[in-house]
Amino acid sequence: MSTIVMPVPDAEVIERKDQIVAALCAALPAETVISDAFETRAYECDALTAYRCPPLAVVLPRTTEEVAIALKICHDMGVNVVPRGAGTSLAGGSLPTADSVIIGTARLRDTLEIDYDNRFIRVQTGVTNLSVTGTVEEDGFFYAPDPSSQLACAIAGNIAMNSGGAHCLKYGVTTNNLLGVRMVLVTGEIVTLGGAHMDAPGLDLLGVICGSEGQLAIVTEATLRILPKPEGARPVMIGFDDAEVAGDCVARIIKSGVLPVAIEYMDRPCIRVVENYAKAGYPLCEALLIVEVEGSEAEIADQLDRITALAEPLGPVEIRVSKSAEESAAIWKGRKSAFGAMGQINDYMCLDGTVPVSALQFTLKRIGELAIEHQMEVANVFHAGDGNMHPLILFDANKPGDLERAEAFGAAILGVCVDVGGCLTGEHGVGIEKRDLMIRQFSPDDLEAQMQVKDVFDPHWILNPAKVFPLAASAARRQRQH
Ligand SMILES: Cc1cc2nc3c(=O)[nH]c(=O)nc-3n(C[C@H](O)[C@H](O)[C@H](O)COP(=O)(O)OP(=O)(O)OC[C@H]3O[C@@H](n4cnc5c(N)ncnc54)[C@H](O)[C@@H]3O)c2cc1C
């Protein structure tokens, strides 16, 4: 039995299922509403697959106006709503409850506008992250945030989780590349924030929406910044026989002022599995850094020289600069397939916490010590350049008690992230996974202030109500709705 609990579903709402579905079907095209118990099972979980629960019903609208109709009906009938993109959340952000309706973006897949002069693209939020770059790359542009899940995850989820990726060290995460949104408030009112320009007048509500995990509104359209593709890019692999020295190397690169586009880290357990899977040509060492720089050939050569000069005094076992596009592709194929490769050999829990880069060395040491204390194995693969750690805790989902032990180990690691001045989340969000750990980072007053923001957007706590805030802290507000 896991330690993460969900509230008891509201039997009175479940009782009214036929009435709720009838209201949705009467107002929306028939194909947008799914209520058959067999079909709703497809939506019972996201990528935090240890937790499952089919929703009451699913609505897949094709337009913002249809989202508004569905949301207003749920609001007026007192039904909780779980917004959903592609369902790849690793934090249980899009996990439904038995008394909730999912409103998903799967059919919101149109590109609405491309403007190269002003460097933006406007899309419906159901499009996948990778397809945004796919739409503009022939014209020499790209969309910078690149989660490893980019083939599947939707811009909707990226905005809700403020997602990042390997190349965010240089270009920032979603919030740094989002110019505007069109969204639906819980009452069904349609609102536009920001636009096709850098800054908008008034309060920065776009900053409030980005990263709000489906708590405040349903985002249906997004205006995204696109960038001209760099002239070229090249990674260097730097292998160390000591994890802490690798952490020190990252801190030295960042401190030096060189700005690589990515600094990725992999430890021995991960290198072994990835190499077996992707044949990327990785050296088998304790810790491998992949550092990528970009620009003209002269700029690339200069940056690589400076990085290798910083690494050499630390005694790396190998420094290997990619010499061809094929080699670079193999290096990135390995890194991008790391989570999938680990999943083939073990059940794992992917943690996501952030630490100051200068604390990487200490944090890696503490993770090693905690693994021994908790008698569990851990593999590390993460975005080292911005201190965004992803310890993968290996466990056996079929072994009674293993999930709970993994969760306790995970909580201890995230506690270390907070203690060294970092954060419980990096890019995966809080969802249900870290909901009850929020008290480790925030005081009751801090949490109260954050919940008051939700009160403004969603006074009856209908949107994703059992996520993000500890259940005990949000109990009174969630009761208030009934
Ligand atoms: C193998 C793997 C690798 C990953 N790698 C990365 C990575 O490198 N970087 C990273 O940041 N993440 C990563 N993730 C996590 C995940 O892909 C991201 O969180 C992603 O942004 C989720 O997008 P989604 O469309 O699947 O959202 P979902 O899982 O459907 O939903 C995520 C959250 O967004 C909310 N939401 C969904 N749609 C809307 C909407 N229209 N309006 C308001 N709220 C909404 C949901 O309620 C939920 O809280 C990875 C996941 C996997 C499985």
The ligand as an SDF file (V2000), in Angstrom:
LIG
                    3D

 53 58  0  0  0  0  0  0  0  0999 V2000
    9.9200    9.3090  -20.2780 C   0  0  0  0  0  0  0  0  0  0  0  0
    9.5600   10.6730  -19.7450 C   0  0  0  0  0  0  0  0  0  0  0  0
   10.5110   11.6970  -19.8120 C   0  0  0  0  0  0  0  0  0  0  0  0
   10.2040   12.9640  -19.3320 C   0  0  0  0  0  0  0  0  0  0  0  0
   11.1370   13.9520  -19.4500 N   0  0  0  0  0  0  0  0  0  0  0  0
   10.8400   15.1960  -19.0340 C   0  0  0  0  0  0  0  0  0  0  0  0
   11.8000   16.2550  -19.1770 C   0  0  0  0  0  0  0  0  0  0  0  0
   12.9080   16.0840  -19.6770 O   0  0  0  0  0  0  0  0  0  0  0  0
   11.4350   17.4840  -18.7390 N   0  0  0  0  0  0  0  0  0  0  0  0
   10.2070   17.7230  -18.1810 C   0  0  0  0  0  0  0  0  0  0  0  0
    9.9450   18.8650  -17.8130 O   0  0  0  0  0  0  0  0  0  0  0  0
    9.2870   16.7440  -18.0420 N   0  0  0  0  0  0  0  0  0  0  0  0
    9.5610   15.4970  -18.4500 C   0  0  0  0  0  0  0  0  0  0  0  0
    8.6310   14.5000  -18.3180 N   0  0  0  0  0  0  0  0  0  0  0  0
    7.3390   14.7760  -17.6410 C   0  0  0  0  0  0  0  0  0  0  0  0
    6.1770   15.1770  -18.5790 C   0  0  0  0  0  0  0  0  0  0  0  0
    6.3980   14.7290  -19.8960 O   0  0  0  0  0  0  0  0  0  0  0  0
    5.9590   16.6940  -18.5370 C   0  0  0  0  0  0  0  0  0  0  0  0
    5.4930   17.0800  -17.2530 O   0  0  0  0  0  0  0  0  0  0  0  0
    4.9560   17.1810  -19.5940 C   0  0  0  0  0  0  0  0  0  0  0  0
    4.9590   18.5730  -19.6900 O   0  0  0  0  0  0  0  0  0  0  0  0
    3.5340   16.7160  -19.3310 C   0  0  0  0  0  0  0  0  0  0  0  0
    2.7830   17.0160  -20.4880 O   0  0  0  0  0  0  0  0  0  0  0  0
    1.4390   16.2420  -20.8190 P   0  0  0  0  0  0  0  0  0  0  0  0
    0.8420   16.8820  -22.0130 O   0  0  0  0  0  0  0  0  0  0  0  0
    1.6640   14.7980  -20.9070 O   0  0  0  0  0  0  0  0  0  0  0  0
    0.5810   16.6320  -19.5350 O   0  0  0  0  0  0  0  0  0  0  0  0
   -0.3510   15.7300  -18.6290 P   0  0  0  0  0  0  0  0  0  0  0  0
    0.4120   14.6320  -18.0000 O   0  0  0  0  0  0  0  0  0  0  0  0
   -1.5800   15.3540  -19.3600 O   0  0  0  0  0  0  0  0  0  0  0  0
   -0.7480   16.8100  -17.5070 O   0  0  0  0  0  0  0  0  0  0  0  0
    0.2430   17.3910  -16.7190 C   0  0  0  0  0  0  0  0  0  0  0  0
   -0.3910   18.4950  -15.8590 C   0  0  0  0  0  0  0  0  0  0  0  0
   -0.8750   19.5130  -16.6970 O   0  0  0  0  0  0  0  0  0  0  0  0
   -2.2440   19.7900  -16.4240 C   0  0  0  0  0  0  0  0  0  0  0  0
   -2.8400   20.1490  -17.7100 N   0  0  0  0  0  0  0  0  0  0  0  0
   -2.8910   19.3740  -18.8170 C   0  0  0  0  0  0  0  0  0  0  0  0
   -3.5060   20.0230  -19.8040 N   0  0  0  0  0  0  0  0  0  0  0  0
   -3.8470   21.2470  -19.3150 C   0  0  0  0  0  0  0  0  0  0  0  0
   -4.5000   22.3700  -19.8680 C   0  0  0  0  0  0  0  0  0  0  0  0
   -4.9320   22.3740  -21.1290 N   0  0  0  0  0  0  0  0  0  0  0  0
   -4.6760   23.4500  -19.0910 N   0  0  0  0  0  0  0  0  0  0  0  0
   -4.2540   23.4630  -17.7960 C   0  0  0  0  0  0  0  0  0  0  0  0
   -3.6300   22.4190  -17.2300 N   0  0  0  0  0  0  0  0  0  0  0  0
   -3.4240   21.3290  -17.9770 C   0  0  0  0  0  0  0  0  0  0  0  0
   -2.7600   18.4930  -15.8360 C   0  0  0  0  0  0  0  0  0  0  0  0
   -3.9150   18.6940  -15.0510 O   0  0  0  0  0  0  0  0  0  0  0  0
   -1.5840   18.0350  -15.0290 C   0  0  0  0  0  0  0  0  0  0  0  0
   -1.5630   18.6810  -13.7920 O   0  0  0  0  0  0  0  0  0  0  0  0
    8.9170   13.2110  -18.7750 C   0  0  0  0  0  0  0  0  0  0  0  0
    7.9640   12.1960  -18.7270 C   0  0  0  0  0  0  0  0  0  0  0  0
    8.2800   10.9410  -19.1980 C   0  0  0  0  0  0  0  0  0  0  0  0
    7.2260    9.8720  -19.1310 C   0  0  0  0  0  0  0  0  0  0  0  0
  1  2  1  0
  2  3  1  0
  2 52  2  0
  3  4  2  0
  4  5  1  0
  4 50  1  0
  5  6  2  0
  6  7  1  0
  6 13  1  0
  7  8  2  0
  7  9  1  0
  9 10  1  0
 10 11  2  0
 10 12  1  0
 12 13  2  0
 13 14  1  0
 14 15  1  0
 14 50  1  0
 15 16  1  0
 16 17  1  0
 16 18  1  0
 18 19  1  0
 18 20  1  0
 20 21  1  0
 20 22  1  0
 22 23  1  0
 23 24  1  0
 24 25  2  0
 24 26  1  0
 24 27  1  0
 27 28  1  0
 28 29  2  0
 28 30  1  0
 28 31  1  0
 31 32  1  0
 32 33  1  0
 33 34  1  0
 33 48  1  0
 34 35  1  0
 35 36  1  0
 35 46  1  0
 36 37  1  0
 36 45  1  0
 37 38  2  0
 38 39  1  0
 39 40  1  0
 39 45  2  0
 40 41  1  0
 40 42  2  0
 42 43  1  0
 43 44  2  0
 44 45  1  0
 46 47  1  0
 46 48  1  0
 48 49  1  0
 50 51  2  0
 51 52  1  0
 52 53  1  0
M  END
$$$$
